[in-house]
Every structure is written in C-alpha cells, then in structure tokens.
C-alpha cells in the first residue's frame, strides 16, 4: 500500500468544521439585517479576544498586513522616520513601513532562533528612529523582554508583529501584548487560521485602539456614516469569518497542544543530528509559536528533494533576507551586511506540523529526516521513540 502524500500545507484544515461553516454562511447570508462586515459577530469576536488577552482593545481588520499598516499610521510613523525591523522575515515587515513613508532599517538575527537580535537593534538606533518592529517567526518568539527594555530606554514606539504567534506565551505573557500594540493574522495556515483573510490589532492603549478602529473604515468613527475624520483604509472584517472563528476558538488550545507535541517529538528525534548538519530549534516550550517547524540544514535543497521523493512536503521560509529582496534592496543602508540572516536563508527548511497529522505520519516525517542525516552521519543515530501522547 502506497503511503499517503503529506503536503506541507494541509488541504483539509477545515474539513471537520465544514457543516458549521456552511450553516453560518446560510444564517448570515439570509439574515434580516444583511450585515456582512463589521457587525455583531465581529464585535463579539473582538470582545472574546480582548477578554482572553486582558487587552484594552482588539480591533479586527482585513489582514495581518493591513493591521501593521493601521498601527504604524496610528502611531504617527511617516516620512523622515526610521523603523528597525528584522532582516529575515516576511515582506510586510518592510513593505508596511515603506507604505507609510518611513524607512526600514534592517537588523540581523540570532543564529539559532532566527529572530531579531536585540543587540543589533540597539546598535542601529539613531536620531530618526521612531519605532521598533520585532517579529516572532517559525517556532520561536522574539526576545521581547530585552527589546521592550531597549524601546523604553530610548523612548521608541514598540509594535509587535505576532502575526504567526497567537497562543504563544513568553514568561507568562501572551504574544501580542508585549508592545504598545501587536497584530495577529488569521490566514488559513496560521495557528488560528480561517478560510480567508483577516487579522486583528491588540493594544493596551485605548486611544491607539480608537485610532486604528477609525483608520480601518475610511476614517469614519463608526457612529456617523460618511463623516470622515482622517484619511483611512478599507480594512474591514468579515461577519461569517468572525462567527466561524468564535466557534473554533474553544478548540484552539487543543490544536496548539497538538502542534507543541509534534514539535517536541521532532526536536527529540533531531537532537542528535547536529553533526550531520541538521539543527532543530531550541528545546523547551516557553516563547514557542508552533506555526511552522523549521530546521537549519547544511544540505537544505538535498533534504527538500529527499523528502519530496518520499511524498513529504516542505517549505523554505525565506529564500532571501529582506534587504536582499529586489523590492527592498534600494532602501537598505549601503555597505550593511546581515551574515546571520544570509546563513539562515541558505539553510532553513520547514516541516509539516499541522495538528491533524497522525502519530504515524509524524513518525514517518521524522524517520525520513533522520534517514537523510544518517546517510552522512559519522556515528549511528539513536532508535526512534513514539510521539508523546
């Protein structure tokens, strides 16, 4: 019997919830008020997240990317300002800064965790620095205690890109609540993904929340329609998605725990592979995201091909540092270098970690990685153990 293909992005993420989704589409689509954006379901969704995070405000918007833009605008970041961002990460980290007229300043990352290095942030602060925008990536949160201290010492705005990190906790404090504001993304492959686009802004500052709420809806205040107090955006949340996410939230902790157990198993299996050029993320659960699980592999492209031959999908996050991307290279400081980010870009490979992988499938993925490493390992590798139940 041929083994089932294991894609990197699961094709059946919402299969178990399909009946609920179809019911909500019918109920909202045929409802008397015909309200499809920013209605009572969105308000309830915002309230649910606000209470769970103990935040002053949560503002639902069109995407995680637009959430970053809205906060930067609400913070007054604009032309002449600099925002320190990681050199390694997704395009919106730089694109949103440029979109409000400011300049991204790229800080290198730490070698093992691959998140922004606080020491590099401190070195880059100058007279034009207005804000710091760290990001949680892959399996690890950024060092928010150190970054918070740096921002406070220099009087900088702190915006936390926690788009991939909902549910992660560092030193007892949830991702998204360390800065003046944080953002989450709900695109389908995220840990709290949904079948569409969407995001939220989380903030401890009610005034900042009010500003974001106005900016998301063309500068209107939500009371007086067609009265525009400032230039805003169209970044409004969908009512069907809001209702669906409320339904799915009760099982979110269980899905996160499943991701964590898979990550624990992978890391345990891969701990002995460093001599073979395969390095798993750091051990432990504090400050862990479990959005994706990324290895650093000296023969990354060979490992990717090896897995593909065995029906296992993998993904490269990211093939180039941001300042080496064509879109952003012209905005990077001349002569600057980001050696750790470049090292990671050449070696990083993400494995499947979605929660409905079976134990047998998780073991199959780990077996394949270990077999690849064994082909060049100088010493025999340990026998595998089962996925923790």
N, C-alpha and C positions, 0 to 999 in steps of 0.2 A: 504493500500500500504506500502510495506517494505521500510524503508529509505535506501538510497544508502550508501554502505560502504565508509568510509572516511579513506583511508590509510594514514600513516604518510608520506611516500614518494609517491608523486603523480605519477601515471602511465601514464599520458598523458601530460607531461610537454611540449612536442614539437608538439603536435597534430596540433595546428593552423599553424605551420610553416613547416609542412611535405612536402608540394608541393615545397617550396623554397629549402629545403634540398635536395630533390630528383633531382631538376633541377641543383643544384650546383654539386652534385655527377656526373651527366652526363656531365656537361660542363667541369669540371676539369679532370674527368676520360678519356674523349675523346679529351682533348686539345692537340694541336700540340706539346707543349713543354714537356708534360708528367711529370710535376713537382708536386710532391705530398707532399714535405716537404720544409720548408724554402724558399718559392718562393715569388712571388709578392704579393700574398694575405696576407702572414704572415707579410711582410714588411709594407703593408698598415694598417694591424691590429695594429702593433706596433706603427706606426705613429699616428693613431687615438687615442690610449690610451695615448701616450706621450703628445699630444696636449691637450687632455681633462684634464690631471692631471698636466700640466705645469711641466713635469719632464725633466731631461736631457736625459734620455734614458729609454726605455721599451724593455725588451728582452723576447720574447716568448719562452717557453721551454715545456718539455714533461709533467710536472705535477707541482702542488704546492710543493710537497715534494722535487722533484729534484731542484726546484727553491731555496729552502732553502739550499740544499747542495751546489749548484753552488755559492751562495753568501758567504757562510762560507768559501769555498775554495778560492774565490776571495779575501776575507778579510785576508787570511793568517792564519785562525784559524786551529790549528792542535795539534799534540801530545804535552802534557805538559800544554796546555791551559785549562781554565775553562770557561764555558758559562752558565750564570744564565738563567734558563728557569722556566716557571710556573710549579708547582707541579700538576696542574689539566689542562688537555687538551688532544690533540690528540698525538698519538705515534711519529709522525715525529719531534716534538719539541725536544725529547731526541734522537731519532734514528739518525737524521741527524748530530747532534753534535758528537755522538759516531762514526758515519760513517767517519768523517774526522779526527778521532783520538783524539778528545778532550773529556773533561769530563763534563757532565751536572750537574749543581748544582741547586737543586730544591727549589724554593721559594714558600711559601704558598700564598694563595689568600685572597681577601677581602670577608667578609661573604655574602653580598647581591648581589654584581655584579658578583662574582665568577671569576674575572680576577686577574692577579698577583698583589700583594700588593707592592707598591713602597718601603714602609718601610722595608719589608722583603728583597727586592733586596739590599738595602743599607747595611743591616746587613751582607750580605753574600759576599760582595766584599773583595777579598784578593789579595795577590801578584800574583797569577796565573790567575786572572780573565782577560779575553781578550775581552769578548763581553757580551751584554745583549740581550736576545731574548724574548721580551714580545709577547703575542698573544691576539688578540681580539677573544672573544668566545661568542657563543649564541646570546644574544641581545645587548651586551654592548662592546664598545671599552675599551681597557686598558687605564690607566691614563697616556697618552703619554706626556703631559707637565711635570709631575713630573719625569717620567722615563727619558725623554730627559735631564732634568737638572742633574739627577744623573749621567748619562753616560758622559755628558760633564765635570762635576766636577772631575770625576775620570779618564778621558781620555780613555773611553771604546768604542769599536765599538758597534753600535746600529742597529740591524736587526729587523724589524717589521714584525711579522707574521700576515698579514692581509688577510690570505687565505679565510676567510669566510666573509670579511667585505667590499668588493667592493661596492662603493656607499655611505658608511658611512662617516660622516663628524663630526669632533670634533673641536669646537671653530673656525669654518670656514676653517679648514684644512682637506683635504681628508685622509682617512685611506690609508696607504701605502706610505705616503710622509713624515712621521714624522722622521723616522730613516735615516741612510745613504742609506738604501735600504729597500724596502718592497716587499712582494710577494702576489699574488692573485692565487687562484685555480679556475678552471672552470669545475670541475667535476659536473655532471648533477644536483645535488641537491643544489649546491651553488646558491647565489642570481643572479649571472650572469653565471649560469651553461650552459653546452653544452652537446651534446650527445657523450661524450667521455672524455678522459683525456687531461689535458693541464693546463698551468699556465704561469705567467709572473713574471719577476723581474722588479721592478720600482726603479729608483735611481736618485738622484740629482748629482751624481758623474760620469762624462763621462768616466773616467778611469776605475772605477769599472764596469760600463756597458760594456766596451770593453773586460774586463777580463771575465765577465760572458758570453758574446757572443762567445768568443773563447772556453770556457770550455764546452758549451752546445753541441759543434760539434767536439768532439775528439781533441780539442786543435788546430783546424785549424782557420785561420784568415778570412775565407770567400772569399778570393781572390785567394789564391794559394792552389789548391786542393792537398791533400795528403802530404802537408807540415805541420808537427805537431810541434807547438811551445811549448806545455806543455801537460802533461797528462790530458786528458779531459774525457767527458762523452758523451753518446748518449742521448740527451735530446732535441730533435728537435720537432718543432710544425707542425701540420698537415694543409695543404693548404685548404682542404674542411672545416675544423673547423674554420679556420681563416676567410674564406669568409662568413660562416654562422654567426659567431659572429659579423662581421661588419654589416650584415643585421639586426640582432636582437638588436643592440646597441641603435638604435633610440627609441625603446620602453622600454628600460631598466629603465628610470626614472619612467615611469608609473607603471611598475611591482614593483619597490621599494616602491612607494607611496601606492600601494595596500597592500603590506606587512605591511607598517607602520600603515595604518588604521586598519588592523586586530589586530595588536599588541596594538594599542590604545584602541580598544574595549575590548580585553581580559583584559588588565590591569585595565580598568574602572570597568569591571564586577567583577574582582577578588580582588579589593582593600579592600573589607570588609571581606575577608576570613582568615586573619592572625590568628584570634582567633580560627579558625577551623583547623589550621595547614597547610594552603595553602598560600604561599607567592609568589606574582608575581614579575617580575623585577621592578626596579625603574622606576618612571614615567619620561616623557619627551622624546624628540627626539634627543637631542644633543649627538653625540657619540653613536648612535644606529646602529646596524647591520641588524637585522631582517632576519638573515639567518635561525635561529630556535628561537622558543619562549619557554623558559624554566621556569618552576615553581620549587619552593622548597616545597616539601610536606612531612610532618611528616609520612604519611602513603602512601608513594610513590607506593609501589607494589600493595597495595589495590586500589589506584586510577587508576593505569595502567590496572588492571583487570576489574575494573568498566567501564572504557572507552571501553575496548575491547568487553565487553558484549553488548555494545550499538553500535558496529560497527565502533568505532573511534580508529584509530591507534595512538600510542605514542612511544616515544623512549627515552632510557636512555643514556645521554651524561654526564659523563662517569662513568662506574660502579666502577672504582678504580682510585685513584690518580696515576700518572705516577710512582713515586718511589715505589708504592706497586704492580706494574705490574712485573710479573716474568722476563720479558726481561730487566728491568732496575733496579730492586731492588739491584743487586750486585754493581751497580755504584753509589748508593745513599750514602750519608755520614752516617756513623754509629752513631746511637743514635739520629739522626734528626727526628723531628716529623712535621706533616703537618695537624694539627687538623681541620682547616677550610676546606681544600680540602677533608678530610675524611668525614666531616659533609655533604658537598655538594654531594659527591659520593653516600651517602646513601639516599639522598632526591630528587635529581634532576630528572625532567621529562619534556620532550619536547612535545609540541603540534603541530599539523599541522598548517602551516602558508603560504603555497604556494599561489601565487596570484590569481589563478583562482578558489579558493573556493568561493562559492556564499555567499551572506549575510545570507541566511537561514542556510547554513552549518556552518558558523562561529558561529551563534547564537546557533545552536544545540550543538556544541562543548563546548561553554561557559556554556550552560544550564546544560550539563552533569557534568562539573566540579563543578558548584555551587550546584547541587543536591547531589553530593558526600559530599561536605563540609557541606551541610545542615543536613546531617544525624547525625552529631555530634556537630553542631554549638550550642553554648549556647543561641544565640539570633536569631530571624528571620532575613533573608537576604533581601536586597533591591530588588525590582522588576527590571527586566532587561530593558535596553533601546536598541534601534536598533543600528546596525553597522553604524558609521558615513559615510555619502556618500561623 
